[in-house]
């Protein structure tokens, strides 16, 4: 179970990071 929870936390963190980078790129390009 702990491994599954850790995997979910990592995937959520990666998605948040990608979204943050994407918005940052839009702000820089705009």
mmCIF file of the N, C-alpha and C atoms, coordinates in Angstrom:
data_MODEL
# 
_entry.id   MODEL 
# 
loop_
_atom_site.group_PDB 
_atom_site.id 
_atom_site.type_symbol 
_atom_site.label_atom_id 
_atom_site.label_alt_id 
_atom_site.label_comp_id 
_atom_site.label_asym_id 
_atom_site.label_entity_id 
_atom_site.label_seq_id 
_atom_site.pdbx_PDB_ins_code 
_atom_site.Cartn_x 
_atom_site.Cartn_y 
_atom_site.Cartn_z 
_atom_site.occupancy 
_atom_site.B_iso_or_equiv 
_atom_site.pdbx_formal_charge 
_atom_site.auth_seq_id 
_atom_site.auth_comp_id 
_atom_site.auth_asym_id 
_atom_site.auth_atom_id 
_atom_site.pdbx_PDB_model_num 
ATOM 1  N N  . UNK A 1 1  ? 0.828 -1.219 0.000   1.00 0.00 ? 1  UNK A N  1 
ATOM 2  C CA . UNK A 1 1  ? 0.000 0.000  0.000   1.00 0.00 ? 1  UNK A CA 1 
ATOM 3  C C  . UNK A 1 1  ? 0.861 1.268  0.000   1.00 0.00 ? 1  UNK A C  1 
ATOM 4  N N  . UNK A 1 2  ? 1.877 1.371  0.876   1.00 0.00 ? 2  UNK A N  1 
ATOM 5  C CA . UNK A 1 2  ? 2.701 2.590  0.900   1.00 0.00 ? 2  UNK A CA 1 
ATOM 6  C C  . UNK A 1 2  ? 3.311 2.893  -0.466  1.00 0.00 ? 2  UNK A C  1 
ATOM 7  N N  . UNK A 1 3  ? 3.699 1.825  -1.198  1.00 0.00 ? 3  UNK A N  1 
ATOM 8  C CA . UNK A 1 3  ? 4.295 2.035  -2.525  1.00 0.00 ? 3  UNK A CA 1 
ATOM 9  C C  . UNK A 1 3  ? 3.270 2.668  -3.461  1.00 0.00 ? 3  UNK A C  1 
ATOM 10 N N  . UNK A 1 4  ? 2.024 2.203  -3.378  1.00 0.00 ? 4  UNK A N  1 
ATOM 11 C CA . UNK A 1 4  ? 0.972 2.746  -4.246  1.00 0.00 ? 4  UNK A CA 1 
ATOM 12 C C  . UNK A 1 4  ? 0.733 4.214  -3.911  1.00 0.00 ? 4  UNK A C  1 
ATOM 13 N N  . UNK A 1 5  ? 0.674 4.520  -2.615  1.00 0.00 ? 5  UNK A N  1 
ATOM 14 C CA . UNK A 1 5  ? 0.442 5.904  -2.189  1.00 0.00 ? 5  UNK A CA 1 
ATOM 15 C C  . UNK A 1 5  ? 1.594 6.791  -2.671  1.00 0.00 ? 5  UNK A C  1 
ATOM 16 N N  . UNK A 1 6  ? 2.827 6.279  -2.534  1.00 0.00 ? 6  UNK A N  1 
ATOM 17 C CA . UNK A 1 6  ? 3.993 7.058  -2.979  1.00 0.00 ? 6  UNK A CA 1 
ATOM 18 C C  . UNK A 1 6  ? 3.912 7.307  -4.481  1.00 0.00 ? 6  UNK A C  1 
ATOM 19 N N  . UNK A 1 7  ? 3.478 6.307  -5.232  1.00 0.00 ? 7  UNK A N  1 
ATOM 20 C CA . UNK A 1 7  ? 3.350 6.460  -6.685  1.00 0.00 ? 7  UNK A CA 1 
ATOM 21 C C  . UNK A 1 7  ? 2.327 7.533  -7.030  1.00 0.00 ? 7  UNK A C  1 
ATOM 22 N N  . UNK A 1 8  ? 1.204 7.547  -6.308  1.00 0.00 ? 8  UNK A N  1 
ATOM 23 C CA . UNK A 1 8  ? 0.180 8.559  -6.560  1.00 0.00 ? 8  UNK A CA 1 
ATOM 24 C C  . UNK A 1 8  ? 0.716 9.948  -6.249  1.00 0.00 ? 8  UNK A C  1 
ATOM 25 N N  . UNK A 1 9  ? 1.458 10.072 -5.151  1.00 0.00 ? 9  UNK A N  1 
ATOM 26 C CA . UNK A 1 9  ? 2.009 11.380 -4.771  1.00 0.00 ? 9  UNK A CA 1 
ATOM 27 C C  . UNK A 1 9  ? 2.983 11.865 -5.836  1.00 0.00 ? 9  UNK A C  1 
ATOM 28 N N  . UNK A 1 10 ? 3.834 10.962 -6.320  1.00 0.00 ? 10 UNK A N  1 
ATOM 29 C CA . UNK A 1 10 ? 4.823 11.338 -7.337  1.00 0.00 ? 10 UNK A CA 1 
ATOM 30 C C  . UNK A 1 10 ? 4.127 11.760 -8.626  1.00 0.00 ? 10 UNK A C  1 
ATOM 31 N N  . UNK A 1 11 ? 3.129 10.987 -9.054  1.00 0.00 ? 11 UNK A N  1 
ATOM 32 C CA . UNK A 1 11 ? 2.432 11.312 -10.303 1.00 0.00 ? 11 UNK A CA 1 
ATOM 33 C C  . UNK A 1 11 ? 1.714 12.655 -10.179 1.00 0.00 ? 11 UNK A C  1 
ATOM 34 N N  . UNK A 1 12 ? 1.105 12.907 -9.012  1.00 0.00 ? 12 UNK A N  1 
ATOM 35 C CA . UNK A 1 12 ? 0.412 14.179 -8.801  1.00 0.00 ? 12 UNK A CA 1 
ATOM 36 C C  . UNK A 1 12 ? 1.405 15.330 -8.830  1.00 0.00 ? 12 UNK A C  1 
ATOM 37 N N  . UNK A 1 13 ? 2.568 15.126 -8.213  1.00 0.00 ? 13 UNK A N  1 
ATOM 38 C CA . UNK A 1 13 ? 3.591 16.180 -8.199  1.00 0.00 ? 13 UNK A CA 1 
ATOM 39 C C  . UNK A 1 13 ? 4.085 16.460 -9.610  1.00 0.00 ? 13 UNK A C  1 
ATOM 40 N N  . UNK A 1 14 ? 4.281 15.395 -10.399 1.00 0.00 ? 14 UNK A N  1 
ATOM 41 C CA . UNK A 1 14 ? 4.758 15.580 -11.773 1.00 0.00 ? 14 UNK A CA 1 
ATOM 42 C C  . UNK A 1 14 ? 3.722 16.341 -12.592 1.00 0.00 ? 14 UNK A C  1 
ATOM 43 N N  . UNK A 1 15 ? 2.449 15.993 -12.447 1.00 0.00 ? 15 UNK A N  1 
ATOM 44 C CA . UNK A 1 15 ? 1.403 16.683 -13.200 1.00 0.00 ? 15 UNK A CA 1 
ATOM 45 C C  . UNK A 1 15 ? 1.356 18.156 -12.828 1.00 0.00 ? 15 UNK A C  1 
ATOM 46 N N  . UNK A 1 16 ? 1.471 18.448 -11.525 1.00 0.00 ? 16 UNK A N  1 
ATOM 47 C CA . UNK A 1 16 ? 1.446 19.838 -11.076 1.00 0.00 ? 16 UNK A CA 1 
ATOM 48 C C  . UNK A 1 16 ? 2.643 20.594 -11.635 1.00 0.00 ? 16 UNK A C  1 
ATOM 49 N N  . UNK A 1 17 ? 3.811 19.951 -11.626 1.00 0.00 ? 17 UNK A N  1 
ATOM 50 C CA . UNK A 1 17 ? 5.021 20.600 -12.140 1.00 0.00 ? 17 UNK A CA 1 
ATOM 51 C C  . UNK A 1 17 ? 4.879 20.879 -13.636 1.00 0.00 ? 17 UNK A C  1 
ATOM 52 N N  . UNK A 1 18 ? 4.369 19.897 -14.390 1.00 0.00 ? 18 UNK A N  1 
ATOM 53 C CA . UNK A 1 18 ? 4.196 20.092 -15.832 1.00 0.00 ? 18 UNK A CA 1 
ATOM 54 C C  . UNK A 1 18 ? 3.221 21.230 -16.100 1.00 0.00 ? 18 UNK A C  1 
ATOM 55 N N  . UNK A 1 19 ? 2.136 21.288 -15.337 1.00 0.00 ? 19 UNK A N  1 
ATOM 56 C CA . UNK A 1 19 ? 1.146 22.347 -15.522 1.00 0.00 ? 19 UNK A CA 1 
ATOM 57 C C  . UNK A 1 19 ? 1.762 23.709 -15.211 1.00 0.00 ? 19 UNK A C  1 
ATOM 58 N N  . UNK A 1 20 ? 2.575 23.760 -14.144 1.00 0.00 ? 20 UNK A N  1 
ATOM 59 C CA . UNK A 1 20 ? 3.223 25.017 -13.761 1.00 0.00 ? 20 UNK A CA 1 
ATOM 60 C C  . UNK A 1 20 ? 4.188 25.470 -14.852 1.00 0.00 ? 20 UNK A C  1 
ATOM 61 N N  . UNK A 1 21 ? 4.978 24.528 -15.385 1.00 0.00 ? 21 UNK A N  1 
ATOM 62 C CA . UNK A 1 21 ? 5.934 24.865 -16.448 1.00 0.00 ? 21 UNK A CA 1 
ATOM 63 C C  . UNK A 1 21 ? 5.191 25.324 -17.698 1.00 0.00 ? 21 UNK A C  1 
ATOM 64 N N  . UNK A 1 22 ? 4.097 24.666 -18.023 1.00 0.00 ? 22 UNK A N  1 
ATOM 65 C CA . UNK A 1 22 ? 3.325 25.022 -19.212 1.00 0.00 ? 22 UNK A CA 1 
ATOM 66 C C  . UNK A 1 22 ? 2.783 26.443 -19.082 1.00 0.00 ? 22 UNK A C  1 
ATOM 67 N N  . UNK A 1 23 ? 2.220 26.785 -17.931 1.00 0.00 ? 23 UNK A N  1 
ATOM 68 C CA . UNK A 1 23 ? 1.681 28.135 -17.724 1.00 0.00 ? 23 UNK A CA 1 
ATOM 69 C C  . UNK A 1 23 ? 2.812 29.155 -17.758 1.00 0.00 ? 23 UNK A C  1 
ATOM 70 N N  . UNK A 1 24 ? 3.980 28.785 -17.216 1.00 0.00 ? 24 UNK A N  1 
ATOM 71 C CA . UNK A 1 24 ? 5.123 29.703 -17.219 1.00 0.00 ? 24 UNK A CA 1 
ATOM 72 C C  . UNK A 1 24 ? 5.562 29.975 -18.656 1.00 0.00 ? 24 UNK A C  1 
ATOM 73 N N  . UNK A 1 25 ? 5.581 28.940 -19.490 1.00 0.00 ? 25 UNK A N  1 
ATOM 74 C CA . UNK A 1 25 ? 5.969 29.125 -20.891 1.00 0.00 ? 25 UNK A CA 1 
ATOM 75 C C  . UNK A 1 25 ? 4.978 30.050 -21.587 1.00 0.00 ? 25 UNK A C  1 
ATOM 76 N N  . UNK A 1 26 ? 3.692 29.886 -21.315 1.00 0.00 ? 26 UNK A N  1 
ATOM 77 C CA . UNK A 1 26 ? 2.687 30.742 -21.943 1.00 0.00 ? 26 UNK A CA 1 
ATOM 78 C C  . UNK A 1 26 ? 2.899 32.193 -21.530 1.00 0.00 ? 26 UNK A C  1 
ATOM 79 N N  . UNK A 1 27 ? 3.200 32.418 -20.252 1.00 0.00 ? 27 UNK A N  1 
ATOM 80 C CA . UNK A 1 27 ? 3.417 33.782 -19.769 1.00 0.00 ? 27 UNK A CA 1 
ATOM 81 C C  . UNK A 1 27 ? 4.651 34.387 -20.431 1.00 0.00 ? 27 UNK A C  1 
ATOM 82 N N  . UNK A 1 28 ? 5.717 33.587 -20.570 1.00 0.00 ? 28 UNK A N  1 
ATOM 83 C CA . UNK A 1 28 ? 6.959 34.098 -21.166 1.00 0.00 ? 28 UNK A CA 1 
ATOM 84 C C  . UNK A 1 28 ? 6.744 34.406 -22.654 1.00 0.00 ? 28 UNK A C  1 
ATOM 85 N N  . UNK A 1 29 ? 6.060 33.521 -23.355 1.00 0.00 ? 29 UNK A N  1 
ATOM 86 C CA . UNK A 1 29 ? 5.859 33.712 -24.793 1.00 0.00 ? 29 UNK A CA 1 
ATOM 87 C C  . UNK A 1 29 ? 4.882 34.859 -25.056 1.00 0.00 ? 29 UNK A C  1 
ATOM 88 N N  . UNK A 1 30 ? 3.952 35.087 -24.140 1.00 0.00 ? 30 UNK A N  1 
ATOM 89 C CA . UNK A 1 30 ? 2.943 36.130 -24.325 1.00 0.00 ? 30 UNK A CA 1 
ATOM 90 C C  . UNK A 1 30 ? 3.471 37.510 -23.960 1.00 0.00 ? 30 UNK A C  1 
# 
